[in-house]
Amino acid sequence: MNDWGWSVETFHGYKPVMTHSTDSASDIVRDHWTIRMVAPPMRPYIRLARIDRPIGTWLLLLPCWWGVALATAAEPVWRWPDPVFFILFAIGALVMRGAGCCWNDIVDRDFDGRVARTALRPIPSGEISVKQAVAFMGLLLLIGLAILLSFNTYTIAMSIASLVLVVIYPLMKRVTYWPQIFLGLAFNWGALVGWTAVAGDLSAAPVLMYVAGIAWTLGYDTIYAHQDKEDDALIGLKSTALKFGDNTGPWLWGFYAVTVALLGAAGWSAGLSWPYFAMLALGAAQLTWQAATIDIDSPSDCLSKFKSNRYFGLIVLAGMIAG
């Protein structure tokens, strides 16, 4: 038996790859409050949508809030960002991240069953069938569509365009060592959508912010991918963690430097004042801490550093509002 209490010899027709026997970061959060609050038949769906693991929702939501805050701050007269937009994007990020996770798990179900960190996910474990997952994904997409229709036409079109990126991302780890680029393209699209929800069109500032978000994702998801690097190598999947290997450190410094530089350029382009740049400096310190202290051979440290990016995103958001 392993750390999760199941045998590594056989598991639902697969033989999971066990490489992190002493320092593992489980993909399943046991006894999470979101699991306890629903009836047992609904619990696999909570896990499928990763509602019990909210960091992914945060990382999808924060660029949306950045876009709203930056577009609001760029207006001639200062005002608070519209709280209704913040609420709509929060709900949208929750359901669309859930739909994306459904699609990811459907596409990756055979690979997930062979990796220790993911073998207990609802589809490879047999708790949910593929048909049930497709139906649940459809429900989440309908909720997302209902929210989307409350925005302007430009924003609706921008949001629909992002679905192409969502569809192709899970397939990229089969063909390129840079799937994190495609995750960055998809996960940070909300920066453009948030801006257009307020401004009604695009300009240089949101584009700079979007590219900054892609660089940020390259950093934090490379850290995340180091949890699975040994398993991925054995089953033929690719990632920047495998691409960089022991040279990951310099790449992280580079990605995070680009992130801060482009966020600074976005703030300058939008006409933000000094409080934004002061908060961005604090955010840069947080990224510096990640790059300087990461232990790429410790899955638990990688998971901890990855989750800490929520604080970076919130620092930048606070700066946009203050600036």
Secondary structure, DSSP 8 states (H G I E B T S, - for coil): --TTSS-SS-BTTB--B---SSS---SS-TT-HHHHTS-GGGHHHHHHTTTT-THHHHHHHHHHHHHHHHHHHTSSS-----HHHHHHHHHHHHHHHHHHHHHHHHHTHHHHTTBTTTTTSTTTTTSS-HHHHHHHHHHHHHHHHHHHTTS-HHHHHHHHHTHHHHHHHHHHTTT-S-HHHHHHHHHTHHHHHHHHHHHSS--HHHHHHHHHHHHHHHHHHHHHHTTSHHHHHHHT---HHHHHGGGHHHHHHHHHHHHHHHHHHHHHHTT--HHHHHHHHHHHHHHHHHHHH--TT-HHHHHHHHHTHHHHHHHHHHHHHH-
